[in-house]
Amino acid sequence: MGKLSLTQFVTLDGVYQAPGGVEEDRRGGFEHGGWSVPFGDEDFGAFVSEVFTRPAAFLLGRQTYEIFAGYWPKHDDPDDPIPSQLNALPKYVVSTTLKTADWAPTTVLGGDAVQEVTALKDRVDGEIQMHGSGKLAQTLMAADLIDTLHLLVFPVVLGTGFRLFPDGARPTAFRNAGSRTTSTGVSINTYELAGRPEYGTYE
């Protein structure tokens, strides 16, 4: 049975929208695209490269899939684990609107996201990686389907944009499995799903 991990970039106020480019995602009139770029350094690159040495497959939402498919096939480098893995390994995209996918090997999962991903985890051995795909991530976290969360928190507040944990998110507890900070101040935290929160009162 596979384990599902999510690597997500967020701001201090929890925004995940359009970290990688000005025109990446302007939904809702978002004007802050590319906010993660000034914080890229060797520490950041080393962590991301490390993550990409482990996957057995990738799971993406439609929008993230289309962004990746428009870029990574043109940047194949056998010495770089990011394009090497993305271009070679099985990719699964959850979408009810995408009917075909030209970036091989890709399978479109067109049914109910929770059912499709539950079945995918049952039949894939190893780590299934999600990158970005915030809306899909919210759906899967609400169903306790994401086992590991790599949360990269960037030292910037935007005030607008889509947030990873919106009002009404399912109460969930995680166990911290590792932390580091890059030279530019990005806090990288790895969390393992631990169930429901516990509560108490300070006496």
GUZATI-683907 format. One line per field, with one value per residue (C-alpha): residue number from 1; residue in three letters; chain; z, x, y. Coordinates in pm, 1 decimal. Layout:
N
pos <- [NUM | ...] .
code <- [ALA | ...] .
unit <- [A | ...] .
up <- [Z | ...] .
east <- [X | ...] .
north <- [Y | ...] .
//
This chain:
203
pos <- [1 | 2 | 3 | 4 | 5 | 6 | 7 | 8 | 9 | 10 | 11 | 12 | 13 | 14 | 15 | 16 | 17 | 18 | 19 | 20 | 21 | 22 | 23 | 24 | 25 | 26 | 27 | 28 | 29 | 30 | 31 | 32 | 33 | 34 | 35 | 36 | 37 | 38 | 39 | 40 | 41 | 42 | 43 | 44 | 45 | 46 | 47 | 48 | 49 | 50 | 51 | 52 | 53 | 54 | 55 | 56 | 57 | 58 | 59 | 60 | 61 | 62 | 63 | 64 | 65 | 66 | 67 | 68 | 69 | 70 | 71 | 72 | 73 | 74 | 75 | 76 | 77 | 78 | 79 | 80 | 81 | 82 | 83 | 84 | 85 | 86 | 87 | 88 | 89 | 90 | 91 | 92 | 93 | 94 | 95 | 96 | 97 | 98 | 99 | 100 | 101 | 102 | 103 | 104 | 105 | 106 | 107 | 108 | 109 | 110 | 111 | 112 | 113 | 114 | 115 | 116 | 117 | 118 | 119 | 120 | 121 | 122 | 123 | 124 | 125 | 126 | 127 | 128 | 129 | 130 | 131 | 132 | 133 | 134 | 135 | 136 | 137 | 138 | 139 | 140 | 141 | 142 | 143 | 144 | 145 | 146 | 147 | 148 | 149 | 150 | 151 | 152 | 153 | 154 | 155 | 156 | 157 | 158 | 159 | 160 | 161 | 162 | 163 | 164 | 165 | 166 | 167 | 168 | 169 | 170 | 171 | 172 | 173 | 174 | 175 | 176 | 177 | 178 | 179 | 180 | 181 | 182 | 183 | 184 | 185 | 186 | 187 | 188 | 189 | 190 | 191 | 192 | 193 | 194 | 195 | 196 | 197 | 198 | 199 | 200 | 201 | 202 | 203] .
code <- [MET | GLY | LYS | LEU | SER | LEU | THR | GLN | PHE | VAL | THR | LEU | ASP | GLY | VAL | TYR | GLN | ALA | PRO | GLY | GLY | VAL | GLU | GLU | ASP | ARG | ARG | GLY | GLY | PHE | GLU | HIS | GLY | GLY | TRP | SER | VAL | PRO | PHE | GLY | ASP | GLU | ASP | PHE | GLY | ALA | PHE | VAL | SER | GLU | VAL | PHE | THR | ARG | PRO | ALA | ALA | PHE | LEU | LEU | GLY | ARG | GLN | THR | TYR | GLU | ILE | PHE | ALA | GLY | TYR | TRP | PRO | LYS | HIS | ASP | ASP | PRO | ASP | ASP | PRO | ILE | PRO | SER | GLN | LEU | ASN | ALA | LEU | PRO | LYS | TYR | VAL | VAL | SER | THR | THR | LEU | LYS | THR | ALA | ASP | TRP | ALA | PRO | THR | THR | VAL | LEU | GLY | GLY | ASP | ALA | VAL | GLN | GLU | VAL | THR | ALA | LEU | LYS | ASP | ARG | VAL | ASP | GLY | GLU | ILE | GLN | MET | HIS | GLY | SER | GLY | LYS | LEU | ALA | GLN | THR | LEU | MET | ALA | ALA | ASP | LEU | ILE | ASP | THR | LEU | HIS | LEU | LEU | VAL | PHE | PRO | VAL | VAL | LEU | GLY | THR | GLY | PHE | ARG | LEU | PHE | PRO | ASP | GLY | ALA | ARG | PRO | THR | ALA | PHE | ARG | ASN | ALA | GLY | SER | ARG | THR | THR | SER | THR | GLY | VAL | SER | ILE | ASN | THR | TYR | GLU | LEU | ALA | GLY | ARG | PRO | GLU | TYR | GLY | THR | TYR | GLU] .
unit <- [A | A | A | A | A | A | A | A | A | A | A | A | A | A | A | A | A | A | A | A | A | A | A | A | A | A | A | A | A | A | A | A | A | A | A | A | A | A | A | A | A | A | A | A | A | A | A | A | A | A | A | A | A | A | A | A | A | A | A | A | A | A | A | A | A | A | A | A | A | A | A | A | A | A | A | A | A | A | A | A | A | A | A | A | A | A | A | A | A | A | A | A | A | A | A | A | A | A | A | A | A | A | A | A | A | A | A | A | A | A | A | A | A | A | A | A | A | A | A | A | A | A | A | A | A | A | A | A | A | A | A | A | A | A | A | A | A | A | A | A | A | A | A | A | A | A | A | A | A | A | A | A | A | A | A | A | A | A | A | A | A | A | A | A | A | A | A | A | A | A | A | A | A | A | A | A | A | A | A | A | A | A | A | A | A | A | A | A | A | A | A | A | A | A | A | A | A | A | A | A | A | A | A] .
up <- [0.0 | -91.8 | 131.0 | 10.2 | 79.5 | 7.1 | -45.3 | -18.9 | -20.5 | 199.4 | 329.7 | 698.4 | 655.7 | 487.7 | 121.4 | -131.8 | -451.8 | -735.0 | -553.8 | -869.0 | -1113.1 | -1166.5 | -1418.7 | -1256.9 | -1106.1 | -1109.9 | -998.1 | -775.8 | -899.6 | -719.5 | -777.0 | -575.0 | -797.1 | -767.9 | -396.0 | -323.3 | -586.8 | -389.7 | -116.4 | -335.7 | -219.5 | -197.5 | 118.8 | -49.1 | -363.7 | -167.7 | 18.9 | -294.3 | -475.9 | -177.0 | -188.4 | -556.0 | -498.4 | -326.0 | -528.3 | -690.2 | -858.3 | -862.7 | -791.2 | -912.0 | -946.4 | -1294.5 | -1268.7 | -1120.1 | -1377.9 | -1662.2 | -1519.0 | -1478.0 | -1818.7 | -1985.7 | -1831.7 | -1722.9 | -2047.3 | -2199.5 | -1919.0 | -1898.2 | -1731.7 | -1634.2 | -1356.7 | -1198.4 | -999.9 | -1041.5 | -1419.9 | -1436.5 | -1195.1 | -1318.4 | -1679.4 | -1621.3 | -1336.9 | -1348.1 | -1300.8 | -1193.3 | -1236.6 | -1060.6 | -1284.0 | -1407.2 | -1695.7 | -1832.6 | -2071.5 | -2216.4 | -2103.0 | -2345.6 | -2084.9 | -2064.8 | -1856.2 | -1719.9 | -1613.1 | -1564.9 | -1259.2 | -1346.7 | -1066.3 | -704.8 | -575.7 | -240.9 | -394.9 | -675.5 | -442.9 | -190.0 | -470.8 | -599.2 | -258.1 | -244.6 | -573.7 | -569.0 | -354.5 | -222.1 | -189.6 | -400.4 | -408.4 | -441.1 | -512.9 | -488.5 | -597.4 | -306.0 | -375.6 | -416.9 | -105.1 | 97.8 | -21.1 | 60.6 | 400.4 | 495.4 | 430.1 | 617.3 | 296.0 | 317.4 | 537.3 | 530.3 | 493.0 | 396.1 | 477.0 | 355.9 | 527.5 | 361.5 | 568.1 | 385.4 | 445.4 | 145.1 | 294.9 | -2.8 | -194.6 | -151.4 | 188.0 | 253.0 | 575.9 | 524.7 | 778.5 | 831.1 | 770.1 | 948.8 | 1293.3 | 1251.0 | 1460.7 | 1318.1 | 1460.4 | 1372.6 | 1203.8 | 1118.2 | 1082.6 | 922.7 | 818.9 | 499.4 | 480.8 | 351.6 | 639.8 | 487.4 | 763.3 | 633.9 | 854.9 | 797.0 | 968.0 | 993.9 | 1027.2 | 1390.7 | 1398.1 | 1584.4 | 1814.9 | 2192.0 | 2423.0 | 2776.8 | 3012.6 | 3179.3 | 3553.8] .
east <- [0.0 | 130.8 | 182.7 | 71.2 | 288.1 | 218.7 | 488.3 | 328.3 | 464.9 | 269.3 | 308.4 | 294.6 | -77.5 | -130.2 | -158.3 | -52.5 | -165.8 | 83.8 | 417.5 | 623.0 | 534.4 | 350.7 | 109.0 | 84.1 | -263.0 | -454.0 | -787.6 | -979.7 | -771.3 | -459.7 | -172.7 | 109.4 | 220.4 | 584.7 | 614.3 | 837.9 | 1101.4 | 1313.1 | 1368.8 | 1524.0 | 1872.5 | 2094.4 | 1920.9 | 1582.0 | 1707.0 | 1872.8 | 1552.0 | 1338.3 | 1592.5 | 1595.6 | 1216.5 | 1229.4 | 1462.4 | 1186.5 | 863.1 | 708.8 | 441.4 | 294.6 | -60.3 | -162.7 | -465.3 | -554.7 | -413.5 | -81.6 | -60.8 | -105.8 | 160.6 | 406.2 | 325.0 | 393.3 | 739.3 | 911.1 | 904.3 | 1116.3 | 1374.8 | 1472.7 | 1813.3 | 1932.4 | 2145.6 | 1856.1 | 1610.8 | 1321.6 | 1268.3 | 1404.8 | 1144.0 | 857.7 | 911.6 | 970.1 | 741.4 | 366.4 | 156.4 | -207.9 | -416.8 | -751.1 | -990.3 | -1348.7 | -1274.5 | -942.8 | -1016.2 | -671.1 | -314.7 | -21.7 | 257.4 | 336.0 | 296.9 | -16.6 | -350.7 | -655.6 | -863.4 | -1204.8 | -1421.0 | -1473.1 | -1137.5 | -1152.2 | -1249.8 | -995.3 | -706.5 | -802.2 | -786.8 | -460.0 | -295.8 | -411.5 | -245.6 | 76.9 | 370.5 | 594.9 | 555.8 | 296.8 | 390.5 | 166.9 | 316.7 | 98.4 | -253.5 | -405.1 | -774.2 | -715.7 | -499.5 | -784.7 | -1022.8 | -777.6 | -679.0 | -1045.3 | -1052.8 | -725.4 | -563.4 | -244.0 | 4.0 | 296.0 | 292.7 | 607.6 | 506.8 | 748.7 | 656.3 | 794.9 | 850.8 | 601.4 | 239.1 | 14.8 | -329.0 | -515.2 | -515.0 | -623.3 | -528.9 | -431.3 | -631.8 | -949.2 | -1223.2 | -1404.2 | -1101.0 | -1124.3 | -956.7 | -646.7 | -339.9 | 7.9 | 339.4 | 648.2 | 898.1 | 1168.5 | 1242.3 | 1504.7 | 1539.6 | 1700.2 | 1947.0 | 1667.0 | 1433.9 | 1205.6 | 1088.9 | 1066.2 | 860.6 | 764.5 | 449.6 | 301.8 | -72.9 | -160.7 | -541.1 | -766.5 | -651.2 | -651.8 | -770.6 | -710.3 | -714.0 | -421.9 | -476.8] .
north <- [0.0 | 342.7 | 644.2 | 986.0 | 1290.1 | 1656.5 | 1918.7 | 2260.9 | 2616.8 | 2861.4 | 3214.4 | 3303.6 | 3370.0 | 3033.2 | 3137.0 | 2872.1 | 3043.7 | 3105.4 | 3069.9 | 3021.1 | 3298.1 | 3625.6 | 3474.5 | 3130.8 | 3170.9 | 3499.1 | 3352.4 | 3590.8 | 3883.1 | 3754.9 | 4001.5 | 3845.2 | 3557.1 | 3452.8 | 3528.7 | 3226.7 | 3305.6 | 3559.3 | 3297.6 | 3030.3 | 2929.4 | 2622.0 | 2498.1 | 2519.9 | 2350.8 | 2071.8 | 1991.0 | 1985.5 | 1766.3 | 1531.6 | 1498.7 | 1407.2 | 1113.0 | 914.3 | 895.3 | 591.6 | 806.2 | 1156.3 | 1274.7 | 1619.5 | 1840.4 | 1958.6 | 2310.1 | 2199.1 | 1921.5 | 2169.7 | 2402.9 | 2115.1 | 1964.2 | 2296.8 | 2324.4 | 2003.2 | 1802.0 | 2080.7 | 2067.1 | 1702.0 | 1660.2 | 1309.5 | 1458.8 | 1649.6 | 1431.7 | 1676.4 | 1659.7 | 1305.8 | 1173.9 | 1390.3 | 1292.9 | 921.9 | 814.1 | 748.2 | 1058.6 | 1061.3 | 1373.6 | 1411.2 | 1600.9 | 1583.0 | 1822.9 | 1693.2 | 1408.5 | 1334.9 | 1396.5 | 1413.2 | 1411.4 | 1040.7 | 837.6 | 1008.2 | 862.1 | 1084.0 | 994.1 | 1129.0 | 997.0 | 1098.5 | 1223.4 | 1044.0 | 711.4 | 741.7 | 826.5 | 558.8 | 302.0 | 448.2 | 413.4 | 51.5 | -41.9 | 163.5 | 57.7 | 332.4 | 707.6 | 887.9 | 1253.9 | 1557.8 | 1898.3 | 2206.4 | 2109.9 | 2299.4 | 2234.2 | 1862.9 | 1863.4 | 2013.4 | 1742.5 | 1464.0 | 1605.7 | 1617.2 | 1241.5 | 1171.1 | 1046.7 | 1254.1 | 1069.1 | 1313.7 | 1691.8 | 1882.2 | 2238.5 | 2507.6 | 2833.3 | 3146.2 | 3463.2 | 3680.6 | 3784.4 | 3857.2 | 3916.5 | 3769.2 | 3443.4 | 3083.4 | 2938.7 | 2580.1 | 2555.3 | 2762.4 | 2818.8 | 2490.3 | 2268.4 | 1934.5 | 1940.2 | 1725.1 | 1649.0 | 1596.8 | 1479.7 | 1683.1 | 1449.6 | 1702.0 | 2071.8 | 2291.9 | 2655.7 | 2779.6 | 3068.9 | 3293.2 | 3207.0 | 2945.6 | 2711.1 | 2353.7 | 2124.2 | 1762.7 | 1639.0 | 1290.1 | 1240.8 | 1166.5 | 1168.2 | 1408.9 | 1691.4 | 1643.7 | 1919.3 | 2034.7 | 2331.3 | 2508.3 | 2510.3] .
//
